[in-house]
Amino acid sequence: MAEEKEITELDKLKDRLGISDDKQDKKLTVLLSDATDEVLNYCNRDDVLDGMKSAIRKLAYLDYKSDGKELIVSKSQGGRSVTYKSGDELPSSIKKNLNRFRKGKVSKL
């Protein structure tokens, strides 16, 4: 009987992107690492909890799809308003998913 391979976050991201080969694994691994850093920074954490992993994959997916271009996070039609994601800003849909994992910062007096 064949041993089942554990599905990694990289495998899940590749599946979502429709990538079946390993030619882009290095790039995707970097995107996942960068997304993890952004999420941990936003949540003020040092550890990734299970519920945060889907947000990390989604952010890596969005970064891959934007391919170095600024990511449009909101768009209006009539008044012609477009909002772009800046380098240090998470899309609001990802923030909503992560807010329950955020730790507060405590300032010393």
VMD Tcl script that builds the backbone (N, CA, C; Angstrom):
set m [mol new atoms 327]
animate dup $m
set s [atomselect $m all]
$s set {name element resname resid chain x y z} {
  {N N MET 1 A 0.844 -1.174 0.000}
  {CA C MET 1 A 0.000 0.000 0.000}
  {C C MET 1 A 0.893 1.243 0.000}
  {N N ALA 2 A 0.563 2.216 -0.828}
  {CA C ALA 2 A 1.361 3.435 -0.940}
  {C C ALA 2 A 1.158 4.323 0.279}
  {N N GLU 3 A 2.246 4.942 0.695}
  {CA C GLU 3 A 2.198 5.854 1.836}
  {C C GLU 3 A 1.640 7.197 1.373}
  {N N GLU 4 A 0.699 7.760 2.141}
  {CA C GLU 4 A 0.102 9.038 1.772}
  {C C GLU 4 A 1.045 10.181 2.098}
  {N N LYS 5 A 1.183 11.086 1.139}
  {CA C LYS 5 A 2.030 12.261 1.313}
  {C C LYS 5 A 1.237 13.339 2.048}
  {N N GLU 6 A 1.868 13.956 3.030}
  {CA C GLU 6 A 1.226 15.055 3.753}
  {C C GLU 6 A 1.113 16.261 2.826}
  {N N ILE 7 A -0.057 16.868 2.808}
  {CA C ILE 7 A -0.282 18.036 1.960}
  {C C ILE 7 A 0.271 19.266 2.669}
  {N N THR 8 A 1.192 19.955 2.014}
  {CA C THR 8 A 1.838 21.132 2.597}
  {C C THR 8 A 1.104 22.404 2.176}
  {N N GLU 9 A 1.470 23.505 2.803}
  {CA C GLU 9 A 0.904 24.797 2.418}
  {C C GLU 9 A 1.290 25.128 0.975}
  {N N LEU 10 A 2.493 24.745 0.571}
  {CA C LEU 10 A 2.924 24.952 -0.812}
  {C C LEU 10 A 2.020 24.175 -1.764}
  {N N ASP 11 A 1.715 22.917 -1.423}
  {CA C ASP 11 A 0.818 22.106 -2.254}
  {C C ASP 11 A -0.559 22.757 -2.378}
  {N N LYS 12 A -1.067 23.280 -1.275}
  {CA C LYS 12 A -2.390 23.915 -1.281}
  {C C LYS 12 A -2.389 25.173 -2.142}
  {N N LEU 13 A -1.312 25.967 -2.054}
  {CA C LEU 13 A -1.201 27.179 -2.866}
  {C C LEU 13 A -1.112 26.818 -4.348}
  {N N LYS 14 A -0.299 25.822 -4.671}
  {CA C LYS 14 A -0.156 25.395 -6.060}
  {C C LYS 14 A -1.486 24.895 -6.610}
  {N N ASP 15 A -2.236 24.172 -5.800}
  {CA C ASP 15 A -3.542 23.672 -6.225}
  {C C ASP 15 A -4.486 24.835 -6.527}
  {N N ARG 16 A -4.482 25.824 -5.659}
  {CA C ARG 16 A -5.345 26.997 -5.854}
  {C C ARG 16 A -4.963 27.775 -7.118}
  {N N LEU 17 A -3.672 27.804 -7.415}
  {CA C LEU 17 A -3.180 28.508 -8.602}
  {C C LEU 17 A -3.269 27.658 -9.870}
  {N N GLY 18 A -3.571 26.368 -9.710}
  {CA C GLY 18 A -3.640 25.477 -10.862}
  {C C GLY 18 A -2.272 25.094 -11.399}
  {N N ILE 19 A -1.279 25.042 -10.514}
  {CA C ILE 19 A 0.089 24.698 -10.901}
  {C C ILE 19 A 0.353 23.255 -10.493}
  {N N SER 20 A 0.751 22.422 -11.461}
  {CA C SER 20 A 0.962 21.007 -11.152}
  {C C SER 20 A 2.434 20.593 -11.147}
  {N N ASP 21 A 3.310 21.412 -11.717}
  {CA C ASP 21 A 4.734 21.064 -11.715}
  {C C ASP 21 A 5.457 21.803 -10.590}
  {N N ASP 22 A 6.764 21.579 -10.506}
  {CA C ASP 22 A 7.530 22.208 -9.418}
  {C C ASP 22 A 8.471 23.306 -9.922}
  {N N LYS 23 A 8.241 23.816 -11.114}
  {CA C LYS 23 A 9.119 24.830 -11.698}
  {C C LYS 23 A 9.097 26.147 -10.931}
  {N N GLN 24 A 7.978 26.453 -10.277}
  {CA C GLN 24 A 7.847 27.729 -9.570}
  {C C GLN 24 A 7.874 27.566 -8.053}
  {N N ASP 25 A 8.280 26.405 -7.582}
  {CA C ASP 25 A 8.262 26.140 -6.138}
  {C C ASP 25 A 9.073 27.157 -5.341}
  {N N LYS 26 A 10.230 27.545 -5.860}
  {CA C LYS 26 A 11.077 28.499 -5.136}
  {C C LYS 26 A 10.358 29.839 -4.981}
  {N N LYS 27 A 9.792 30.339 -6.073}
  {CA C LYS 27 A 9.065 31.609 -6.039}
  {C C LYS 27 A 7.867 31.519 -5.092}
  {N N LEU 28 A 7.111 30.430 -5.167}
  {CA C LEU 28 A 5.929 30.264 -4.321}
  {C C LEU 28 A 6.306 30.139 -2.850}
  {N N THR 29 A 7.428 29.488 -2.577}
  {CA C THR 29 A 7.901 29.358 -1.198}
  {C C THR 29 A 8.269 30.727 -0.632}
  {N N VAL 30 A 8.905 31.557 -1.445}
  {CA C VAL 30 A 9.242 32.921 -1.016}
  {C C VAL 30 A 7.969 33.725 -0.765}
  {N N LEU 31 A 6.983 33.606 -1.653}
  {CA C LEU 31 A 5.711 34.315 -1.466}
  {C C LEU 31 A 5.017 33.875 -0.179}
  {N N LEU 32 A 5.027 32.574 0.100}
  {CA C LEU 32 A 4.431 32.076 1.345}
  {C C LEU 32 A 5.185 32.601 2.560}
  {N N SER 33 A 6.506 32.646 2.468}
  {CA C SER 33 A 7.319 33.154 3.569}
  {C C SER 33 A 7.048 34.639 3.816}
  {N N ASP 34 A 6.999 35.414 2.740}
  {CA C ASP 34 A 6.706 36.847 2.864}
  {C C ASP 34 A 5.306 37.072 3.429}
  {N N ALA 35 A 4.339 36.296 2.950}
  {CA C ALA 35 A 2.962 36.417 3.435}
  {C C ALA 35 A 2.883 36.049 4.912}
  {N N THR 36 A 3.631 35.035 5.315}
  {CA C THR 36 A 3.668 34.631 6.725}
  {C C THR 36 A 4.212 35.766 7.577}
  {N N ASP 37 A 5.295 36.389 7.127}
  {CA C ASP 37 A 5.873 37.518 7.863}
  {C C ASP 37 A 4.873 38.663 7.998}
  {N N GLU 38 A 4.162 38.981 6.912}
  {CA C GLU 38 A 3.174 40.071 6.953}
  {C C GLU 38 A 2.049 39.761 7.934}
  {N N VAL 39 A 1.570 38.527 7.900}
  {CA C VAL 39 A 0.465 38.123 8.776}
  {C C VAL 39 A 0.901 38.131 10.236}
  {N N LEU 40 A 2.079 37.587 10.520}
  {CA C LEU 40 A 2.572 37.578 11.901}
  {C C LEU 40 A 2.781 38.998 12.412}
  {N N ASN 41 A 3.281 39.874 11.560}
  {CA C ASN 41 A 3.474 41.267 11.940}
  {C C ASN 41 A 2.129 41.934 12.236}
  {N N TYR 42 A 1.149 41.711 11.393}
  {CA C TYR 42 A -0.174 42.299 11.591}
  {C C TYR 42 A -0.807 41.799 12.893}
  {N N CYS 43 A -0.605 40.525 13.187}
  {CA C CYS 43 A -1.220 39.920 14.379}
  {C C CYS 43 A -0.378 40.094 15.643}
  {N N ASN 44 A 0.807 40.681 15.520}
  {CA C ASN 44 A 1.718 40.852 16.659}
  {C C ASN 44 A 2.039 39.508 17.309}
  {N N ARG 45 A 2.335 38.521 16.486}
  {CA C ARG 45 A 2.605 37.165 16.966}
  {C C ARG 45 A 3.954 36.670 16.458}
  {N N ASP 46 A 4.433 35.622 17.139}
  {CA C ASP 46 A 5.645 34.937 16.709}
  {C C ASP 46 A 5.335 33.554 16.153}
  {N N ASP 47 A 4.082 33.117 16.280}
  {CA C ASP 47 A 3.693 31.768 15.884}
  {C C ASP 47 A 2.484 31.802 14.962}
  {N N VAL 48 A 2.428 30.846 14.046}
  {CA C VAL 48 A 1.296 30.734 13.130}
  {C C VAL 48 A 0.318 29.722 13.710}
  {N N LEU 49 A -0.918 30.162 13.900}
  {CA C LEU 49 A -1.975 29.274 14.357}
  {C C LEU 49 A -2.684 28.694 13.132}
  {N N ASP 50 A -3.298 27.531 13.306}
  {CA C ASP 50 A -3.936 26.853 12.171}
  {C C ASP 50 A -4.908 27.744 11.412}
  {N N GLY 51 A -5.706 28.517 12.108}
  {CA C GLY 51 A -6.693 29.368 11.463}
  {C C GLY 51 A -6.100 30.492 10.633}
  {N N MET 52 A -4.823 30.766 10.807}
  {CA C MET 52 A -4.159 31.842 10.067}
  {C C MET 52 A -3.630 31.367 8.710}
  {N N LYS 53 A -3.524 30.067 8.536}
  {CA C LYS 53 A -2.879 29.523 7.338}
  {C C LYS 53 A -3.628 29.845 6.055}
  {N N SER 54 A -4.944 29.839 6.100}
  {CA C SER 54 A -5.700 30.151 4.878}
  {C C SER 54 A -5.492 31.610 4.472}
  {N N ALA 55 A -5.381 32.509 5.445}
  {CA C ALA 55 A -5.121 33.920 5.141}
  {C C ALA 55 A -3.725 34.090 4.541}
  {N N ILE 56 A -2.773 33.330 5.028}
  {CA C ILE 56 A -1.410 33.378 4.487}
  {C C ILE 56 A -1.412 32.909 3.035}
  {N N ARG 57 A -2.105 31.796 2.774}
  {CA C ARG 57 A -2.189 31.297 1.394}
  {C C ARG 57 A -2.894 32.302 0.485}
  {N N LYS 58 A -3.963 32.915 0.988}
  {CA C LYS 58 A -4.704 33.890 0.181}
  {C C LYS 58 A -3.820 35.089 -0.158}
  {N N LEU 59 A -3.053 35.566 0.819}
  {CA C LEU 59 A -2.157 36.693 0.575}
  {C C LEU 59 A -1.073 36.311 -0.435}
  {N N ALA 60 A -0.505 35.117 -0.300}
  {CA C ALA 60 A 0.499 34.650 -1.261}
  {C C ALA 60 A -0.115 34.530 -2.657}
  {N N TYR 61 A -1.351 34.043 -2.726}
  {CA C TYR 61 A -2.075 33.932 -3.994}
  {C C TYR 61 A -2.243 35.312 -4.641}
  {N N LEU 62 A -2.693 36.278 -3.852}
  {CA C LEU 62 A -2.896 37.635 -4.368}
  {C C LEU 62 A -1.579 38.255 -4.827}
  {N N ASP 63 A -0.512 38.026 -4.059}
  {CA C ASP 63 A 0.805 38.554 -4.445}
  {C C ASP 63 A 1.288 37.915 -5.749}
  {N N TYR 64 A 1.043 36.612 -5.901}
  {CA C TYR 64 A 1.423 35.912 -7.134}
  {C C TYR 64 A 0.650 36.479 -8.322}
  {N N LYS 65 A -0.642 36.657 -8.148}
  {CA C LYS 65 A -1.493 37.148 -9.233}
  {C C LYS 65 A -1.177 38.599 -9.597}
  {N N SER 66 A -0.730 39.392 -8.624}
  {CA C SER 66 A -0.403 40.791 -8.921}
  {C C SER 66 A 0.922 40.900 -9.662}
  {N N ASP 67 A 1.779 39.888 -9.530}
  {CA C ASP 67 A 3.048 39.795 -10.260}
  {C C ASP 67 A 3.863 41.082 -10.226}
  {N N GLY 68 A 4.024 41.629 -9.018}
  {CA C GLY 68 A 4.854 42.814 -8.856}
  {C C GLY 68 A 4.117 44.122 -9.059}
  {N N LYS 69 A 2.911 44.066 -9.584}
  {CA C LYS 69 A 2.117 45.278 -9.750}
  {C C LYS 69 A 1.424 45.576 -8.436}
  {N N GLU 70 A 1.043 46.824 -8.258}
  {CA C GLU 70 A 0.275 47.178 -7.066}
  {C C GLU 70 A -1.067 46.472 -7.144}
  {N N LEU 71 A -1.513 45.941 -6.042}
  {CA C LEU 71 A -2.750 45.184 -5.984}
  {C C LEU 71 A -3.924 46.118 -5.729}
  {N N ILE 72 A -4.940 46.032 -6.571}
  {CA C ILE 72 A -6.145 46.834 -6.376}
  {C C ILE 72 A -6.981 46.158 -5.296}
  {N N VAL 73 A -7.265 46.888 -4.211}
  {CA C VAL 73 A -8.037 46.318 -3.110}
  {C C VAL 73 A -9.472 46.813 -3.086}
  {N N SER 74 A -9.768 47.927 -3.739}
  {CA C SER 74 A -11.154 48.370 -3.886}
  {C C SER 74 A -11.274 49.228 -5.133}
  {N N LYS 75 A -12.482 49.223 -5.686}
  {CA C LYS 75 A -12.687 49.933 -6.941}
  {C C LYS 75 A -14.125 50.437 -6.974}
  {N N SER 76 A -14.332 51.684 -7.347}
  {CA C SER 76 A -15.670 52.248 -7.525}
  {C C SER 76 A -15.856 52.549 -9.003}
  {N N GLN 77 A -17.075 52.519 -9.459}
  {CA C GLN 77 A -17.314 52.726 -10.878}
  {C C GLN 77 A -17.675 54.170 -11.213}
  {N N GLY 78 A -18.771 54.684 -10.666}
  {CA C GLY 78 A -19.277 56.003 -11.033}
  {C C GLY 78 A -18.297 57.136 -10.784}
  {N N GLY 79 A -17.777 57.237 -9.577}
  {CA C GLY 79 A -16.854 58.306 -9.210}
  {C C GLY 79 A -15.417 58.022 -9.559}
  {N N ARG 80 A -15.137 56.895 -10.184}
  {CA C ARG 80 A -13.789 56.501 -10.603}
  {C C ARG 80 A -12.786 56.527 -9.462}
  {N N SER 81 A -13.016 55.732 -8.448}
  {CA C SER 81 A -12.103 55.645 -7.313}
  {C C SER 81 A -11.460 54.264 -7.284}
  {N N VAL 82 A -10.144 54.209 -7.254}
  {CA C VAL 82 A -9.403 52.954 -7.181}
  {C C VAL 82 A -8.454 53.045 -5.999}
  {N N THR 83 A -8.451 52.017 -5.138}
  {CA C THR 83 A -7.551 51.981 -3.994}
  {C C THR 83 A -6.567 50.838 -4.185}
  {N N TYR 84 A -5.289 51.123 -4.022}
  {CA C TYR 84 A -4.251 50.122 -4.186}
  {C C TYR 84 A -3.711 49.689 -2.836}
  {N N LYS 85 A -3.300 48.411 -2.768}
  {CA C LYS 85 A -2.657 47.892 -1.564}
  {C C LYS 85 A -1.232 48.416 -1.562}
  {N N SER 86 A -0.856 49.066 -0.472}
  {CA C SER 86 A 0.535 49.499 -0.357}
  {C C SER 86 A 1.360 48.317 0.129}
  {N N GLY 87 A 2.654 48.446 0.088}
  {CA C GLY 87 A 3.536 47.349 0.447}
  {C C GLY 87 A 3.327 46.799 1.840}
  {N N ASP 88 A 2.856 47.623 2.770}
  {CA C ASP 88 A 2.726 47.154 4.147}
  {C C ASP 88 A 1.268 47.056 4.603}
  {N N GLU 89 A 0.343 47.040 3.662}
  {CA C GLU 89 A -1.069 47.009 4.028}
  {C C GLU 89 A -1.725 45.729 3.529}
  {N N LEU 90 A -2.428 45.044 4.410}
  {CA C LEU 90 A -3.150 43.835 4.029}
  {C C LEU 90 A -4.526 44.208 3.485}
  {N N PRO 91 A -5.029 43.445 2.515}
  {CA C PRO 91 A -6.397 43.672 2.052}
  {C C PRO 91 A -7.393 43.487 3.200}
  {N N SER 92 A -8.482 44.237 3.172}
  {CA C SER 92 A -9.450 44.206 4.278}
  {C C SER 92 A -10.066 42.829 4.478}
  {N N SER 93 A -10.256 42.056 3.412}
  {CA C SER 93 A -10.830 40.715 3.569}
  {C C SER 93 A -9.907 39.805 4.379}
  {N N ILE 94 A -8.613 39.977 4.218}
  {CA C ILE 94 A -7.650 39.179 4.982}
  {C C ILE 94 A -7.592 39.685 6.419}
  {N N LYS 95 A -7.634 41.004 6.594}
  {CA C LYS 95 A -7.635 41.569 7.949}
  {C C LYS 95 A -8.812 41.045 8.761}
  {N N LYS 96 A -9.990 40.981 8.133}
  {CA C LYS 96 A -11.183 40.484 8.834}
  {C C LYS 96 A -10.965 39.070 9.352}
  {N N ASN 97 A -10.332 38.235 8.541}
  {CA C ASN 97 A -10.065 36.856 8.956}
  {C C ASN 97 A -9.023 36.776 10.066}
  {N N LEU 98 A -8.123 37.745 10.117}
  {CA C LEU 98 A -7.015 37.693 11.073}
  {C C LEU 98 A -7.287 38.432 12.377}
  {N N ASN 99 A -8.277 39.302 12.408}
  {CA C ASN 99 A -8.501 40.125 13.601}
  {C C ASN 99 A -8.673 39.304 14.872}
  {N N ARG 100 A -9.259 38.134 14.783}
  {CA C ARG 100 A -9.450 37.305 15.986}
  {C C ARG 100 A -8.136 36.741 16.527}
  {N N PHE 101 A -7.079 36.768 15.731}
  {CA C PHE 101 A -5.779 36.244 16.159}
  {C C PHE 101 A -4.827 37.335 16.652}
  {N N ARG 102 A -5.232 38.597 16.523}
  {CA C ARG 102 A -4.343 39.697 16.890}
  {C C ARG 102 A -4.116 39.758 18.390}
  {N N LYS 103 A -2.887 40.063 18.747}
  {CA C LYS 103 A -2.529 40.331 20.140}
  {C C LYS 103 A -2.349 41.831 20.280}
  {N N GLY 104 A -2.800 42.348 21.392}
  {CA C GLY 104 A -2.626 43.776 21.641}
  {C C GLY 104 A -1.193 44.095 22.005}
  {N N LYS 105 A -0.794 45.306 21.709}
  {CA C LYS 105 A 0.532 45.773 22.101}
  {C C LYS 105 A 0.402 46.513 23.418}
  {N N VAL 106 A 1.338 46.266 24.304}
  {CA C VAL 106 A 1.338 46.927 25.602}
  {C C VAL 106 A 2.529 47.867 25.653}
  {N N SER 107 A 2.245 49.114 25.960}
  {CA C SER 107 A 3.313 50.107 26.068}
  {C C SER 107 A 3.755 50.232 27.517}
  {N N LYS 108 A 5.051 50.345 27.711}
  {CA C LYS 108 A 5.578 50.565 29.058}
  {C C LYS 108 A 5.555 52.048 29.354}
  {N N LEU 109 A 5.237 52.378 30.578}
  {CA C LEU 109 A 5.196 53.788 30.982}
  {C C LEU 109 A 6.552 54.286 31.381}
}
mol reanalyze $m
mol bondsrecalc $m
mol representation Tube
mol addrep $m
